[in-house]
Amino acid sequence: MIAEQHLTALQTLCARLEDGRVTWALTGSLGMALQGVPVAVHDIDIQTDRDGAYEIERRFSDCVVTPVRYAASERIRSHLGALEIGGVKVEIMGALQKRLDDGRWEEPVDVARYRCWVEGEGLRVPVLSLVYEYRAYRALGRNERAEMLRRWLQHRGRIPPR
């Protein structure tokens, strides 16, 4: 079940981004929960492209906690920022890239390619597909989360390749 404060924050996000000029999708626990996966939701994670990250920051200038900036770690790099909407942390990730096993960086995630839409609570929300999420968690070495998604997908006859 998704807490009321997360739904309220999600409604605010959808309202300010409804014009379709920003290509975005929920990722992480809220995106999974909206697709029926039984996970605890603690925050909201958004993936978009580089320009989308800065546009979301602009549209939510009254909610910015951490301005969007380019950041890189050993396994991931992106244009990252954070908002707070109604007490809920919202992380923005633009042009996310994961480091491949051979040390090269993959191309930035094409959010439009991997997103699907879910409807509920009077909203139509873009989310990253669970098969994409499974592969992303595997690529990042987050094996416990990847295995949970694999089992959930397998149980529903949507088995992702290993």
DSSP file with accessible surface (Angstrom, degrees, kcal/mol):
  #  RESIDUE AA STRUCTURE BP1 BP2  ACC     N-H-->O    O-->H-N    N-H-->O    O-->H-N    TCO  KAPPA ALPHA  PHI   PSI    X-CA   Y-CA   Z-CA
    1    1 A M              0   0  229      0, 0.0     2,-0.5     0, 0.0    40,-0.3   0.000 360.0 360.0 360.0 142.2    0.0    0.0    0.0
    2    2 A I        -     0   0   28     38,-0.1     5,-0.0    31,-0.1    38,-0.0  -0.812 360.0-116.5 -99.7 129.7    1.2    3.5   -0.9
    3    3 A A    >>  -     0   0   47     -2,-0.5     4,-2.0    38,-0.2     3,-0.6  -0.255  21.0-118.1 -64.3 149.9    1.0    6.1    1.9
    4    4 A E  H 3> S+     0   0  135      1,-0.2     4,-2.7     2,-0.2     5,-0.2   0.868 113.6  56.7 -56.7 -39.4   -1.2    9.1    1.4
    5    5 A Q  H 3> S+     0   0  106      1,-0.2     4,-2.2     2,-0.2    -1,-0.2   0.871 106.7  49.7 -65.3 -33.5    1.7   11.5    1.5
    6    6 A H  H <> S+     0   0    7     -3,-0.6     4,-2.5     2,-0.2    -1,-0.2   0.905 111.4  48.9 -70.0 -38.9    3.4    9.7   -1.4
    7    7 A L  H  X S+     0   0   10     -4,-2.0     4,-2.6     2,-0.2    -2,-0.2   0.905 110.7  50.4 -65.8 -40.2    0.2    9.8   -3.4
    8    8 A T  H  X S+     0   0   60     -4,-2.7     4,-2.0     2,-0.2    -2,-0.2   0.928 112.0  47.0 -63.6 -43.9   -0.2   13.5   -2.8
    9    9 A A  H  X S+     0   0    1     -4,-2.2     4,-2.5     1,-0.2    -2,-0.2   0.908 111.7  51.6 -63.1 -40.6    3.4   14.2   -3.9
   10   10 A L  H  X S+     0   0    1     -4,-2.5     4,-2.9     1,-0.2     5,-0.2   0.905 106.9  52.9 -63.9 -40.9    2.8   12.0   -7.0
   11   11 A Q  H  X S+     0   0   81     -4,-2.6     4,-2.4     2,-0.2    -1,-0.2   0.913 109.5  49.5 -59.4 -41.9   -0.3   14.0   -7.8
   12   12 A T  H  X S+     0   0   43     -4,-2.0     4,-2.3     2,-0.2    -2,-0.2   0.929 111.4  48.9 -63.3 -45.0    1.7   17.2   -7.6
   13   13 A L  H  X S+     0   0    0     -4,-2.5     4,-1.4     1,-0.2    -2,-0.2   0.945 112.5  47.3 -58.8 -50.5    4.4   15.8   -9.8
   14   14 A C  H  X S+     0   0   17     -4,-2.9     4,-0.6     1,-0.2     3,-0.2   0.899 111.2  52.0 -60.4 -40.7    1.9   14.6  -12.4
   15   15 A A  H >< S+     0   0   58     -4,-2.4     3,-0.7     1,-0.2    -1,-0.2   0.925 113.0  42.8 -64.0 -43.4    0.1   18.0  -12.4
   16   16 A R  H 3< S+     0   0   88     -4,-2.3    -1,-0.2     1,-0.2    -2,-0.2   0.671 121.9  40.2 -79.5 -14.8    3.2   20.0  -13.0
   17   17 A L  H >< S+     0   0    3     -4,-1.4     3,-1.4    -3,-0.2     5,-0.4   0.282  82.3 105.8-112.4   9.6    4.6   17.6  -15.6
   18   18 A E  T <<  +     0   0  161     -3,-0.7    -1,-0.1    -4,-0.6    -2,-0.1   0.668  58.8  79.3 -70.1 -14.7    1.3   16.9  -17.5
   19   19 A D  T 3  S-     0   0   68     -4,-0.2    -1,-0.3    -3,-0.2    -2,-0.1   0.626  96.8-129.9 -71.3  -9.3    2.1   19.0  -20.5
   20   20 A G  S <  S+     0   0   58     -3,-1.4    -2,-0.1     2,-0.1    -1,-0.1   0.537  74.6 119.5  78.4   6.2    4.3   16.2  -21.9
   21   21 A R        +     0   0  196     -4,-0.1     2,-0.5     1,-0.1    -1,-0.1   0.664  67.6  60.9 -80.1 -13.7    7.3   18.4  -22.6
   22   22 A V  S    S-     0   0    7     -5,-0.4     2,-0.7    33,-0.1    -2,-0.1  -0.963  78.2-143.5-113.2 125.7    9.5   16.4  -20.1
   23   23 A T        +     0   0   47     -2,-0.5    26,-0.6     2,-0.0     2,-0.3  -0.814  44.0 146.3 -86.3 114.6   10.1   12.7  -20.8
   24   24 A W  E     -A   48   0A  13     -2,-0.7     2,-0.3    24,-0.2    24,-0.2  -0.937  27.3-173.5-145.5 164.7   10.1   11.2  -17.3
   25   25 A A  E     -A   47   0A   0     22,-1.8    22,-2.9    -2,-0.3   102,-0.3  -0.969  30.5-108.3-157.8 149.5    9.2    8.0  -15.5
   26   26 A L  E     +Ab  46 127A   0    100,-2.8   102,-2.5    -2,-0.3     2,-0.3  -0.543  38.9 179.4 -73.8 146.0    9.1    6.8  -11.9
   27   27 A T  E  >  +A   45   0A   7     18,-2.4     4,-0.8    -2,-0.2    18,-0.7  -0.811  40.1  31.1-134.8 175.1   11.7    4.3  -11.0
   28   28 A G  H  > S-     0   0    2     -2,-0.3     4,-2.2     1,-0.2     5,-0.2  -0.258 114.7 -17.8  72.7-156.6   12.5    2.4   -7.8
   29   29 A S  H  > S+     0   0   11      1,-0.2     4,-3.0     2,-0.2    -1,-0.2   0.847 134.1  49.1 -62.3 -41.0   10.1    1.4   -5.1
   30   30 A L  H  > S+     0   0    1     -3,-0.4     4,-2.5    13,-0.3    -1,-0.2   0.939 111.9  49.6 -67.4 -41.7    7.1    3.7   -6.0
   31   31 A G  H  X S+     0   0    0     -4,-0.8     4,-0.7     1,-0.2    -1,-0.2   0.913 114.6  45.7 -60.3 -39.9    7.3    2.7   -9.7
   32   32 A M  H ><>S+     0   0    0     -4,-2.2     5,-2.2     2,-0.2     3,-1.0   0.931 111.1  51.7 -67.7 -45.6    7.4   -1.0   -8.6
   33   33 A A  H ><5S+     0   0   21     -4,-3.0     3,-1.9     1,-0.3    -2,-0.2   0.898 105.7  55.1 -60.3 -39.7    4.5   -0.5   -6.1
   34   34 A L  H 3<5S+     0   0   42     -4,-2.5    -1,-0.3     1,-0.3    -2,-0.2   0.737 106.8  52.5 -65.9 -20.4    2.3    1.1   -8.7
   35   35 A Q  T <<5S-     0   0   32     -3,-1.0    -1,-0.3    -4,-0.7    -2,-0.2   0.280 129.2 -96.9 -97.1   7.9    2.9   -2.0  -10.9
   36   36 A G  T < 5S+     0   0   47     -3,-1.9    -3,-0.2     1,-0.3    -2,-0.1   0.410  75.2 142.1  99.2  -1.5    1.8   -4.3   -8.0
   37   37 A V      < -     0   0    3     -5,-2.2     2,-1.7    -6,-0.1    -1,-0.3  -0.586  55.7-124.4 -75.2 130.1    5.1   -5.3   -6.5
   38   38 A P        +     0   0  109      0, 0.0     2,-0.3     0, 0.0    -1,-0.1  -0.550  58.6 137.3 -79.5  86.4    4.8   -5.5   -2.7
   39   39 A V        -     0   0   25     -2,-1.7     2,-0.3   -10,-0.2    -3,-0.1  -0.942  57.4-108.2-128.3 152.9    7.6   -3.1   -1.7
   40   40 A A        -     0   0   63     -2,-0.3     2,-0.6   -38,-0.0   -11,-0.1  -0.617  30.6-144.7 -77.5 136.7    7.9   -0.4    1.0
   41   41 A V        +     0   0   19     -2,-0.3   -38,-0.2   -40,-0.3     3,-0.1  -0.919  32.0 158.3-107.4 122.3    7.9    3.1   -0.5
   42   42 A H        -     0   0  152     -2,-0.6    47,-0.4     1,-0.2     2,-0.2   0.637  67.1  -4.6-112.5 -27.0   10.1    5.6    1.3
   43   43 A D  S    S-     0   0   37     45,-0.1     2,-0.4     2,-0.0   -13,-0.3  -0.848  71.6-100.7-150.7-173.9   10.7    8.2   -1.4
   44   44 A I  E     - c   0  90A   0     45,-2.4    47,-3.0    -2,-0.2     2,-0.4  -0.987  27.4-164.2-123.4 131.0   10.1    9.0   -5.0
   45   45 A D  E     -Ac  27  91A  26    -18,-0.7   -18,-2.4    -2,-0.4     2,-0.4  -0.965   4.7-168.4-117.3 131.8   12.7    8.5   -7.7
   46   46 A I  E     -Ac  26  92A   0     45,-2.9    47,-2.3    -2,-0.4     2,-0.4  -0.966   5.0-161.1-120.1 133.8   12.3   10.0  -11.2
   47   47 A Q  E     +Ac  25  93A   8    -22,-2.9   -22,-1.8    -2,-0.4     2,-0.2  -0.918  27.2 140.8-110.3 143.4   14.4    9.2  -14.3
   48   48 A T  E     -Ac  24  94A   0     45,-2.2    47,-2.2    -2,-0.4    48,-0.6  -0.833  50.3 -79.1-155.3-172.1   14.6   11.6  -17.2
   49   49 A D     >  -     0   0   73    -26,-0.6     4,-2.0    45,-0.3    61,-0.0  -0.374  53.6 -89.6 -93.0-179.1   17.1   12.9  -19.7
   50   50 A R  H  > S+     0   0  124      1,-0.2     4,-1.4    44,-0.2     3,-0.3   0.949 127.6  42.7 -57.4 -53.4   19.7   15.7  -19.0
   51   51 A D  H  > S+     0   0  110      1,-0.2     4,-2.2     2,-0.2    -1,-0.2   0.880 111.0  57.5 -63.7 -35.8   17.5   18.6  -20.0
   52   52 A G  H  > S+     0   0    4      1,-0.2     4,-2.9     2,-0.2     5,-0.2   0.872 100.9  56.6 -61.8 -37.8   14.5   17.0  -18.2
   53   53 A A  H  X S+     0   0    0     -4,-2.0     4,-2.1    -3,-0.3    -1,-0.2   0.939 111.2  42.4 -61.0 -44.2   16.4   17.0  -14.9
   54   54 A Y  H  X S+     0   0   70     -4,-1.4     4,-2.1     2,-0.2    -1,-0.2   0.855 113.8  52.4 -73.5 -31.2   17.0   20.7  -15.1
   55   55 A E  H  X S+     0   0   50     -4,-2.2     4,-2.7     2,-0.2    -2,-0.2   0.906 109.0  49.5 -70.6 -40.4   13.4   21.4  -16.3
   56   56 A I  H  X S+     0   0    0     -4,-2.9     4,-1.7     2,-0.2    -2,-0.2   0.939 110.2  51.4 -61.9 -43.7   11.9   19.5  -13.4
   57   57 A E  H  < S+     0   0   43     -4,-2.1     6,-0.2    -5,-0.2     3,-0.2   0.928 111.2  48.4 -57.6 -42.9   14.2   21.4  -11.1
   58   58 A R  H >< S+     0   0  150     -4,-2.1     3,-1.4     1,-0.2    -2,-0.2   0.935 111.1  49.2 -64.2 -44.4   12.9   24.7  -12.7
   59   59 A R  H 3< S+     0   0   38     -4,-2.7    -1,-0.2     1,-0.3    -2,-0.2   0.742 118.9  39.5 -68.7 -23.7    9.2   23.7  -12.4
   60   60 A F  T >X S+     0   0    0     -4,-1.7     3,-2.9    -3,-0.2     4,-0.5  -0.111  72.1 135.4-114.4  34.6    9.7   22.7   -8.8
   61   61 A S  G X4 S+     0   0   90     -3,-1.4     3,-0.7     1,-0.3    -1,-0.1   0.800  71.0  59.2 -56.6 -27.4   11.9   25.6   -7.8
   62   62 A D  G 34 S+     0   0  111      1,-0.2    -1,-0.3    -3,-0.2    -2,-0.1   0.569 110.3  42.8 -76.4  -6.3    9.8   26.0   -4.6
   63   63 A C  G <4 S+     0   0   19     -3,-2.9    21,-2.1    -6,-0.2    -1,-0.2   0.354  78.8 131.8-119.7   1.7   10.7   22.4   -3.6
   64   64 A V  E <<  +D   83   0A  48     -3,-0.7    19,-0.3    -4,-0.5    -3,-0.0  -0.399  16.9 163.4 -68.2 127.1   14.4   22.1   -4.4
   65   65 A V  E    S+     0   0A  87     17,-2.8    18,-0.2     1,-0.4    -1,-0.2   0.726  79.1  20.0-103.7 -43.2   16.5   20.6   -1.5
   66   66 A T  E    S-D   82   0A  57     16,-2.1    16,-2.6     3,-0.0    -1,-0.4  -0.977  87.4-126.5-129.4 116.3   19.5   19.8   -3.6
   67   67 A P  E     -     0   0A  78      0, 0.0     2,-0.1     0, 0.0    13,-0.1  -0.249  36.7 -95.3 -60.1 148.7   20.0   21.6   -7.0
   68   68 A V  E     +     0   0A  11    -15,-0.1     2,-0.3    13,-0.1    13,-0.3  -0.436  58.5 157.4 -65.4 133.8   20.5   19.3  -10.0
   69   69 A R  E     -D   80   0A 137     11,-2.3    11,-2.8    -2,-0.1     2,-0.3  -0.978  48.2 -92.0-153.3 156.8   24.2   18.8  -10.8
   70   70 A Y  E     +D   79   0A 113     -2,-0.3     2,-0.3     9,-0.3     9,-0.2  -0.572  50.7 173.0 -72.9 131.4   26.3   16.3  -12.6
   71   71 A A  E     -D   78   0A  19      7,-2.9     7,-2.5    -2,-0.3     2,-0.4  -0.997  12.3-169.7-142.5 145.4   27.6   13.6  -10.2
   72   72 A A  E     +D   77   0A  68     -2,-0.3     5,-0.3     5,-0.2     2,-0.2  -0.990   5.7 178.4-137.7 143.8   29.4   10.3  -10.7
   73   73 A S        -     0   0   64      3,-3.1    -2,-0.0    -2,-0.4     0, 0.0  -0.651  53.3 -82.6-123.6-171.0   30.3    7.4   -8.5
   74   74 A E  S    S+     0   0  158     -2,-0.2     3,-0.1     1,-0.2    25,-0.0   0.869 126.2  22.3 -64.8 -35.0   32.2    4.2   -9.3
   75   75 A R  S    S+     0   0   82      1,-0.2    24,-2.3    23,-0.1     2,-0.3   0.601 125.1  31.6-109.2 -15.4   29.1    2.5  -10.8
   76   76 A I  E     - E   0  98A  48     22,-0.2    -3,-3.1    29,-0.0     2,-0.3  -0.993  50.7-175.1-148.2 148.5   26.7    5.2  -11.8
   77   77 A R  E     +DE  72  97A  64     20,-2.2    20,-2.7    -2,-0.3     2,-0.3  -0.991  21.0 136.6-145.6 150.6   26.6    8.8  -13.1
   78   78 A S  E     -D   71   0A   2     -7,-2.5    -7,-2.9    -2,-0.3     2,-0.9  -0.976  60.5 -84.0-172.3 170.1   23.8   11.2  -13.7
   79   79 A H  E     -DE  70  94A  24     15,-2.7    15,-2.4    -2,-0.3     2,-0.3  -0.887  62.1-169.5 -93.4 105.6   22.5   14.8  -13.4
   80   80 A L  E     +DE  69  93A  48    -11,-2.8   -11,-2.3    -2,-0.9     2,-0.3  -0.787  21.0 146.8-109.2 145.3   21.2   14.5   -9.8
   81   81 A G  E     - E   0  92A   5     11,-1.7    11,-2.9    -2,-0.3     2,-0.4  -0.949  27.8-135.0-159.8 173.1   19.0   16.6   -7.7
   82   82 A A  E     -DE  66  91A   8    -16,-2.6   -17,-2.8    -2,-0.3   -16,-2.1  -1.000  11.8-171.7-142.5 144.7   16.4   16.4   -4.9
   83   83 A L  E     -DE  64  90A   2      7,-3.1     7,-2.6    -2,-0.4     2,-0.4  -0.786  15.8-143.0-119.6 166.2   13.1   17.9   -4.1
   84   84 A E  E     - E   0  89A 107    -21,-2.1     2,-0.5    -2,-0.3     5,-0.2  -0.969  19.4-179.8-132.2 118.2   10.8   17.7   -1.1
   85   85 A I  E >  S- E   0  88A  10      3,-2.6     3,-1.8    -2,-0.4   -76,-0.1  -0.969  73.4 -23.7-120.4 111.9    7.1   17.7   -1.9
   86   86 A G  T 3  S-     0   0   68     -2,-0.5    -1,-0.1     1,-0.3   -77,-0.1   0.852 128.1 -48.4  57.7  36.9    4.8   17.6    1.1
   87   87 A G  T 3  S+     0   0   49      1,-0.2     2,-0.5   -78,-0.0    -1,-0.3   0.458 114.2 119.0  83.8   2.3    7.5   16.0    3.3
   88   88 A V  E <   - E   0  85A   3     -3,-1.8    -3,-2.6   -83,-0.2     2,-0.3  -0.877  63.1-129.4-106.0 128.8    8.4   13.4    0.7
   89   89 A K  E     - E   0  84A 104     -2,-0.5   -45,-2.4   -47,-0.4     2,-0.5  -0.577  22.3-166.5 -74.5 132.2   11.9   13.3   -0.8
   90   90 A V  E     -cE  44  83A   0     -7,-2.6    -7,-3.1    -2,-0.3     2,-0.5  -0.982   4.4-156.8-122.8 116.6   11.9   13.2   -4.6
   91   91 A E  E     -cE  45  82A  53    -47,-3.0   -45,-2.9    -2,-0.5     2,-0.5  -0.823   4.3-154.2 -96.8 131.5   15.2   12.3   -6.3
   92   92 A I  E     -cE  46  81A   0    -11,-2.9   -11,-1.7    -2,-0.5     2,-0.5  -0.898  11.0-175.9-104.9 130.3   15.7   13.4   -9.9
   93   93 A M  E     -cE  47  80A  20    -47,-2.3   -45,-2.2    -2,-0.5     2,-0.4  -0.966   4.9-171.7-128.7 113.8   18.1   11.5  -12.1
   94   94 A G  E     -cE  48  79A   0    -15,-2.4   -15,-2.7    -2,-0.5   -45,-0.3  -0.894  67.5  -4.3-110.9 135.7   18.8   12.8  -15.6
   95   95 A A  E    S-     0   0A  16    -47,-2.2    -1,-0.2    -2,-0.4   -46,-0.1   0.904  84.6-161.1  54.7  47.2   20.8   11.0  -18.3
   96   96 A L  E     -     0   0A   8    -48,-0.6    13,-2.3    -3,-0.3     2,-0.4  -0.330  10.6-173.0 -62.2 134.5   21.6    8.1  -15.9
   97   97 A Q  E     - E   0  77A  28    -20,-2.7   -20,-2.2    11,-0.2     2,-0.4  -0.990  10.8-153.4-130.8 142.2   24.5    5.9  -17.0
   98   98 A K  E     - E   0  76A   5     -2,-0.4     8,-2.6     9,-0.3     2,-0.4  -0.897  24.1-116.7-112.4 144.0   25.7    2.6  -15.5
   99   99 A R  B     -G  105   0B  82    -24,-2.3     6,-0.2    -2,-0.4     2,-0.1  -0.644  31.4-134.4 -79.0 131.8   29.3    1.4  -15.7
  100  100 A L    >   -     0   0   55      4,-3.7     3,-2.3    -2,-0.4    -1,-0.1  -0.362  25.8-102.4 -80.4 164.3   29.6   -1.8  -17.6
  101  101 A D  T 3  S+     0   0  155      1,-0.3    -1,-0.1     2,-0.1    -2,-0.0   0.797 122.3  57.3 -58.3 -28.9   31.7   -4.8  -16.4
  102  102 A D  T 3  S-     0   0   98      2,-0.1    -1,-0.3     1,-0.1     3,-0.1   0.412 122.1-105.5 -84.9   3.7   34.4   -3.9  -18.9
  103  103 A G  S <  S+     0   0   33     -3,-2.3    -2,-0.1     1,-0.3     2,-0.1   0.248  82.4 121.9  95.6 -15.6   34.7   -0.4  -17.4
  104  104 A R        -     0   0  150     -5,-0.1    -4,-3.7     1,-0.1     2,-0.4  -0.427  64.0-116.9 -75.6 159.5   32.9    1.5  -20.2
  105  105 A W  B     -G   99   0B  47     -6,-0.2    -6,-0.2    -2,-0.1    -1,-0.1  -0.815  24.8-127.3 -96.1 135.8   29.8    3.6  -19.5
  106  106 A E        -     0   0   47     -8,-2.6     3,-0.1    -2,-0.4    -1,-0.0  -0.312  39.2 -86.5 -70.0 164.5   26.6    2.6  -21.1
  107  107 A E        -     0   0  157      1,-0.1    -9,-0.3   -10,-0.1    -1,-0.1  -0.344  61.4 -80.9 -63.8 153.5   24.6    5.2  -23.1
  108  108 A P        -     0   0   53      0, 0.0   -11,-0.2     0, 0.0    -1,-0.1  -0.265  60.5 -90.0 -55.7 144.7   22.3    7.3  -21.0
  109  109 A V        -     0   0   12    -13,-2.3     2,-1.2   -61,-0.1   -14,-0.2  -0.357  30.6-138.0 -60.3 129.5   19.0    5.5  -20.3
  110  110 A D    >>  -     0   0   91      1,-0.2     4,-1.2    -3,-0.1     3,-0.8  -0.775  20.5-170.5 -88.9  92.3   16.4    6.2  -23.0
  111  111 A V  H >> S+     0   0    6     -2,-1.2     4,-1.2     1,-0.3     3,-0.5   0.882  80.3  57.1 -56.7 -41.5   13.4    6.7  -20.6
  112  112 A A  H 34 S+     0   0   50      1,-0.2    -1,-0.3     2,-0.2     3,-0.2   0.857 104.4  54.1 -61.3 -32.6   10.9    6.7  -23.4
  113  113 A R  H <4 S+     0   0  176     -3,-0.8    -1,-0.2     1,-0.2    -2,-0.2   0.844 117.1  34.1 -68.9 -35.7   12.0    3.3  -24.6
  114  114 A Y  H << S+     0   0   60     -4,-1.2    15,-2.8    -3,-0.5    -1,-0.2   0.434  96.2 101.5-104.5  -0.5   11.6    1.6  -21.2
  115  115 A R  E  <  +F  128   0A  66     -4,-1.2     2,-0.3    13,-0.2    13,-0.2  -0.537  40.8 178.9 -90.1 154.3    8.6    3.3  -19.7
  116  116 A C  E     -F  127   0A  44     11,-3.0    11,-3.0    -2,-0.2     2,-0.4  -0.843  26.8-112.1-136.5 175.3    5.1    2.1  -19.6
  117  117 A W  E     -F  126   0A 100     -2,-0.3     2,-0.4     9,-0.2     7,-0.0  -0.919  22.8-170.2-119.8 137.8    2.0    3.7  -18.1
  118  118 A V  E     -F  125   0A  28      7,-2.4     7,-3.1    -2,-0.4     2,-0.4  -0.936   9.9-150.4-121.0 150.5   -0.1    2.7  -15.1
  119  119 A E  E     +F  124   0A 154     -2,-0.4     2,-0.3     5,-0.2     5,-0.2  -0.961  36.0 115.1-123.3 138.5   -3.4    4.1  -14.1
  120  120 A G  E >   +F  123   0A  42      3,-2.2     3,-2.2    -2,-0.4    -2,-0.1  -0.852  59.1  35.4 172.4 156.8   -4.8    4.4  -10.6
  121  121 A E  T 3  S-     0   0  132      1,-0.3     3,-0.1    -2,-0.3    -2,-0.0   0.813 129.9 -60.8  55.6  30.5   -5.9    6.9   -7.9
  122  122 A G  T 3  S+     0   0   85      1,-0.2     2,-0.3  -111,-0.0    -1,-0.3   0.623 115.7 110.7  75.3  12.0   -7.2    9.1  -10.8
  123  123 A L  E <   - F   0 120A  31     -3,-2.2    -3,-2.2     2,-0.0     2,-0.5  -0.875  59.2-149.8-120.1 152.4   -3.7    9.4  -12.3
  124  124 A R  E     - F   0 119A 138     -2,-0.3    -5,-0.2    -5,-0.2    -7,-0.0  -0.983  32.7-173.6-116.4 113.2   -1.9    8.1  -15.4
  125  125 A V  E     - F   0 118A   3     -7,-3.1    -7,-2.4    -2,-0.5     2,-0.4  -0.921  23.8-132.6-120.6 131.2    1.7    7.7  -14.4
  126  126 A P  E     + F   0 117A   1      0, 0.0  -100,-2.8     0, 0.0     2,-0.3  -0.649  33.6 173.2 -79.4 132.4    4.8    6.8  -16.4
  127  127 A V  E     -bF  26 116A   0    -11,-3.0   -11,-3.0    -2,-0.4     2,-0.3  -0.956  37.0-105.7-133.6 153.2    6.9    4.1  -14.8
  128  128 A L  E     - F   0 115A   0   -102,-2.5   -13,-0.2    -2,-0.3     5,-0.1  -0.625  50.0-100.4 -77.1 139.5   10.0    2.2  -15.9
  129  129 A S     >  -     0   0   32    -15,-2.8     4,-2.5    -2,-0.3     5,-0.1  -0.203  22.5-123.8 -60.3 151.2    9.1   -1.4  -16.8
  130  130 A L  H  > S+     0   0    1      2,-0.2     4,-2.7     1,-0.2     5,-0.2   0.838 111.9  56.1 -67.6 -32.0    9.8   -4.1  -14.3
  131  131 A V  H  > S+     0   0   37      2,-0.2     4,-2.3     1,-0.2    -1,-0.2   0.937 109.5  46.7 -64.9 -43.3   11.9   -6.0  -16.8
  132  132 A Y  H  > S+     0   0   16      2,-0.2     4,-2.7     1,-0.2    -2,-0.2   0.941 111.9  50.8 -60.4 -46.4   14.1   -2.9  -17.3
  133  133 A E  H  X S+     0   0    4     -4,-2.5     4,-2.8     1,-0.2     5,-0.2   0.917 108.4  52.3 -58.6 -44.1   14.3   -2.4  -13.5
  134  134 A Y  H  X S+     0   0    3     -4,-2.7     4,-2.1     1,-0.2    -1,-0.2   0.947 112.2  45.0 -56.2 -49.6   15.3   -6.0  -13.0
  135  135 A R  H  X S+     0   0  113     -4,-2.3     4,-2.5     1,-0.2    -2,-0.2   0.889 112.5  51.7 -64.1 -39.2   18.2   -5.6  -15.6
  136  136 A A  H  X S+     0   0    9     -4,-2.7     4,-1.8     2,-0.2     6,-0.2   0.929 109.6  48.5 -64.7 -44.4   19.2   -2.3  -14.1
  137  137 A Y  H  <>S+     0   0   20     -4,-2.8     5,-2.5     1,-0.2     4,-0.3   0.899 112.0  50.0 -64.0 -39.1   19.5   -3.7  -10.5
  138  138 A R  H ><5S+     0   0  108     -4,-2.1     3,-1.7    -5,-0.2    -2,-0.2   0.938 108.8  51.8 -61.6 -46.0   21.5   -6.6  -11.8
  139  139 A A  H 3<5S+     0   0   38     -4,-2.5    -1,-0.2     1,-0.3    -2,-0.2   0.826 110.0  49.7 -61.6 -31.2   23.8   -4.3  -13.7
  140  140 A L  T 3<5S-     0   0   42     -4,-1.8    -1,-0.3    -5,-0.2    -2,-0.2   0.436 116.4-114.0 -87.2  -0.7   24.4   -2.3  -10.5
  141  141 A G  T < 5S+     0   0   43     -3,-1.7     2,-1.7    -4,-0.3     3,-0.2   0.659  72.4 138.8  76.7  16.1   25.1   -5.4   -8.5
  142  142 A R     >< +     0   0  127     -5,-2.5     4,-2.3    -6,-0.2    -1,-0.2  -0.554  21.8 163.9 -91.0  70.1   22.0   -5.0   -6.4
  143  143 A N  H  >  +     0   0  106     -2,-1.7     4,-2.8     1,-0.2     5,-0.2   0.801  62.6  57.1 -65.9 -34.9   21.3   -8.7   -6.6
  144  144 A E  H  > S+     0   0  174     -3,-0.2     4,-2.1     2,-0.2    -1,-0.2   0.949 112.4  41.6 -63.6 -46.5   18.8   -9.0   -3.7
  145  145 A R  H  > S+     0   0   67      2,-0.2     4,-2.3     1,-0.2    -2,-0.2   0.913 115.2  51.8 -66.6 -41.6   16.4   -6.5   -5.3
  146  146 A A  H  X S+     0   0    3     -4,-2.3     4,-2.6     1,-0.2    -2,-0.2   0.930 110.2  48.4 -60.7 -43.4   17.0   -8.0   -8.8
  147  147 A E  H  X S+     0   0   56     -4,-2.8     4,-2.7     2,-0.2     5,-0.2   0.896 108.7  53.8 -66.5 -38.4   16.2  -11.5   -7.5
  148  148 A M  H  X S+     0   0   42     -4,-2.1     4,-2.3    -5,-0.2    -1,-0.2   0.944 112.1  44.8 -60.0 -45.0   13.1  -10.2   -5.8
  149  149 A L  H  X S+     0   0    0     -4,-2.3     4,-3.0     2,-0.2     5,-0.2   0.906 110.8  53.8 -66.2 -40.5   11.9   -8.7   -9.1
  150  150 A R  H  X S+     0   0   25     -4,-2.6     4,-2.8     1,-0.2    -2,-0.2   0.940 111.0  46.0 -59.3 -46.0   12.9  -11.8  -11.1
  151  151 A R  H  X S+     0   0  130     -4,-2.7     4,-2.5     2,-0.2    -1,-0.2   0.914 113.0  49.7 -63.3 -42.4   10.8  -14.0   -8.8
  152  152 A W  H  X S+     0   0   27     -4,-2.3     4,-0.9    -5,-0.2    -2,-0.2   0.932 114.7  44.1 -62.4 -45.4    7.8  -11.6   -8.9
  153  153 A L  H ><>S+     0   0    0     -4,-3.0     5,-2.9     1,-0.2     3,-0.6   0.905 112.5  52.2 -65.8 -41.6    8.0  -11.5  -12.8
  154  154 A Q  H ><5S+     0   0   90     -4,-2.8     3,-2.0    -5,-0.2     5,-0.2   0.914 104.6  56.0 -61.2 -43.1    8.4  -15.2  -13.0
  155  155 A H  H 3<5S+     0   0  149     -4,-2.5    -1,-0.2     1,-0.3    -2,-0.2   0.785 110.6  46.2 -59.8 -27.1    5.4  -15.8  -10.8
  156  156 A R  T <<5S-     0   0  113     -4,-0.9    -1,-0.3    -3,-0.6    -2,-0.2   0.233 120.3-107.2-101.3  10.9    3.4  -13.7  -13.3
  157  157 A G  T < 5S+     0   0   64     -3,-2.0    -3,-0.2     1,-0.1     2,-0.2   0.695  90.4 113.6  74.6  18.9    4.8  -15.4  -16.4
  158  158 A R      < +     0   0  115     -5,-2.9    -4,-0.2    -6,-0.2    -3,-0.1  -0.462  45.5 178.2-116.8  58.7    6.9  -12.5  -17.4
  159  159 A I        -     0   0  105     -5,-0.2    -9,-0.1    -2,-0.2    -8,-0.1  -0.455  18.1-145.6 -71.0 119.9   10.3  -14.1  -16.9
  160  160 A P        -     0   0    5      0, 0.0     2,-0.1     0, 0.0    -1,-0.1  -0.554  27.6-100.5 -79.9 150.4   13.2  -11.8  -17.8
  161  161 A P              0   0   81      0, 0.0     0, 0.0     0, 0.0     0, 0.0  -0.408 360.0 360.0 -66.4 147.3   16.3  -13.4  -19.3
  162  162 A R              0   0  181     -2,-0.1   -27,-0.0    -3,-0.1    -3,-0.0  -0.347 360.0 360.0 -75.3 360.0   19.2  -13.8  -16.9
